[in-house]
Amino acid sequence: MSAAPILCERVRSPPLVADQFTPTQWSSAADKARIGNVILRFIAQGMPAEKFTKALYERVSLMWGNIAHYNVSGFRSVWFEDADTRHRFLKNIVEYPCWGDPAFTWSDVEREIGLRVRDSLLVRAWESRAIAAKETAERTLLATLMKKHGIASVEMPVARPGTQLGLF
């Protein structure tokens, strides 16, 4: 990641607790809360790919309609490569319908994390970061191509705020 990560400790507060979740045959409510807090910590830290551990991969690849992407490296490259992929990861979390009975799935954890991500405005923040990164890359490419083809540099227009016209 070239730019500094977007940090958001607010998404972790208050910590998830077992009373919020329904146990399954395979996971206790305490397990759901513990792993949910680990996922929230990862999101709060800006989703650094190097901190997406195998244990996180084994749980998150089963949540929000994700697929395994072959292995943890493949999953990282799909979701944590840059600002755009991070934006899409969070957008998926917020928009996912969280199907299933919490007694058999982690839908209750998915729903709670989705609500926290939505309320923290992280999707919009990462979207803005992705747009800025794309614009920077495009401007760099434009300058390189202009130089390569001997085209004189031109002053780039600056976007001006719109003016609202009267209704009548």
C-alpha positions in Angstrom: 0.0 0.0 0.0 1.6 3.3 -1.1 -0.4 5.7 1.0 -0.9 5.5 4.8 -3.7 3.2 5.8 -7.0 4.5 6.9 -7.2 3.7 10.6 -10.5 3.5 12.4 -10.4 2.4 16.1 -14.0 3.4 16.5 -15.1 0.3 14.6 -13.8 -1.8 17.5 -15.7 0.0 20.3 -17.4 -1.5 22.2 -15.8 -4.9 21.9 -18.0 -7.8 20.8 -19.1 -10.0 23.6 -20.5 -13.6 23.7 -24.0 -12.4 24.8 -24.5 -10.8 21.3 -24.1 -14.1 19.5 -25.8 -17.5 19.1 -23.5 -20.5 19.4 -23.4 -23.1 16.7 -22.7 -26.8 16.9 -19.1 -26.0 15.9 -18.4 -22.6 17.5 -19.3 -21.1 20.9 -20.7 -17.6 21.2 -17.4 -16.7 22.9 -15.5 -18.0 19.8 -17.7 -15.9 17.6 -17.0 -12.8 19.7 -13.3 -13.4 19.9 -12.8 -13.9 16.2 -15.2 -11.1 15.4 -13.0 -8.8 17.5 -9.9 -10.0 15.6 -11.6 -9.2 12.3 -12.6 -5.7 13.6 -9.0 -5.1 14.7 -7.7 -6.0 11.3 -10.2 -3.6 9.7 -9.4 -0.9 12.2 -5.7 -1.2 11.3 -6.4 -0.4 7.7 -6.4 -4.1 6.5 -2.7 -4.5 6.0 -2.1 -7.6 3.9 0.8 -8.8 6.0 -1.5 -8.9 9.0 -4.1 -11.1 7.3 -3.1 -14.3 8.9 -3.9 -17.9 8.0 -6.3 -18.0 11.0 -8.1 -14.9 9.7 -8.2 -16.3 6.2 -9.8 -19.6 7.4 -12.7 -17.7 9.0 -13.1 -14.7 6.6 -13.0 -16.8 3.5 -16.2 -18.5 4.8 -18.0 -15.2 5.6 -19.9 -12.5 3.5 -20.1 -14.9 0.5 -16.4 -15.0 0.1 -14.6 -17.8 -1.6 -11.2 -19.2 -0.7 -9.3 -17.8 -3.7 -7.1 -20.9 -3.6 -5.1 -19.9 -0.5 -4.3 -17.0 1.8 -2.0 -15.3 -0.7 -4.7 -15.4 -3.4 -7.2 -14.0 -1.0 -4.9 -11.2 0.0 -4.2 -10.2 -3.6 -8.0 -10.1 -4.4 -9.0 -8.1 -1.3 -6.0 -6.3 0.2 -3.8 -5.3 -2.7 -4.6 -1.5 -2.8 -7.2 1.1 -1.9 -9.6 -0.1 -4.5 -9.6 -3.8 -3.4 -9.9 -2.7 0.2 -12.9 -0.5 -0.7 -14.5 -3.4 -2.5 -13.9 -5.7 0.5 -15.6 -3.3 2.9 -18.4 -2.6 0.4 -19.1 -6.3 0.2 -19.3 -6.6 4.0 -21.7 -3.7 4.2 -24.0 -4.9 1.4 -24.0 -8.6 2.1 -27.5 -9.8 3.3 -26.1 -12.1 6.0 -28.3 -15.1 5.2 -28.7 -18.1 7.5 -29.7 -19.0 11.0 -27.1 -17.8 13.5 -27.4 -21.2 15.2 -25.9 -22.8 12.1 -23.9 -19.9 10.5 -21.9 -16.8 11.5 -24.6 -14.5 10.1 -25.0 -12.7 13.4 -21.2 -11.8 13.4 -21.4 -10.8 9.7 -24.3 -8.5 10.4 -22.7 -6.9 13.5 -19.4 -6.2 11.7 -21.3 -5.0 8.6 -23.2 -2.5 10.8 -20.1 -1.2 12.4 -18.2 -0.8 9.1 -21.3 1.1 7.7 -21.6 3.4 10.7 -17.8 4.2 10.6 -18.0 5.5 7.0 -15.0 3.4 6.1 -16.5 2.4 2.8 -16.7 6.1 1.7 -13.2 6.8 3.0 -11.6 3.9 1.1 -13.6 4.8 -2.0 -12.1 8.3 -1.9 -8.7 6.9 -1.4 -9.2 4.5 -4.4 -10.4 7.4 -6.6 -7.4 9.5 -5.6 -4.9 6.7 -6.3 -6.5 6.0 -9.7 -6.3 9.7 -10.6 -2.6 9.8 -9.6 -1.8 6.7 -11.6 -3.6 8.1 -14.6 -1.9 11.5 -14.4 1.5 9.8 -14.1 0.8 7.6 -17.1 -0.4 10.7 -19.1 2.8 12.6 -18.3 4.9 9.5 -19.3 3.0 9.1 -22.6 3.2 12.8 -23.4 7.0 12.8 -22.8 7.4 9.6 -24.9 5.5 11.1 -27.8 7.0 14.5 -27.6 3.9 16.4 -26.7 4.3 19.5 -24.7 3.0 19.5 -21.2 -0.2 21.3 -20.8 -1.7 22.7 -17.6 -4.3 20.3 -16.3 -7.7 21.7 -15.5 -8.7 21.9 -11.9 -12.1 20.8 -10.9 -14.2 23.6 -9.6 -17.1 23.2 -7.2 -20.4 23.2 -9.0 -22.8 26.1 -8.7 -26.5 25.4 -8.1 -28.7 27.4 -10.3 -32.0 28.9 -9.1 -35.1 26.7 -9.5 -37.0 29.3 -11.6 
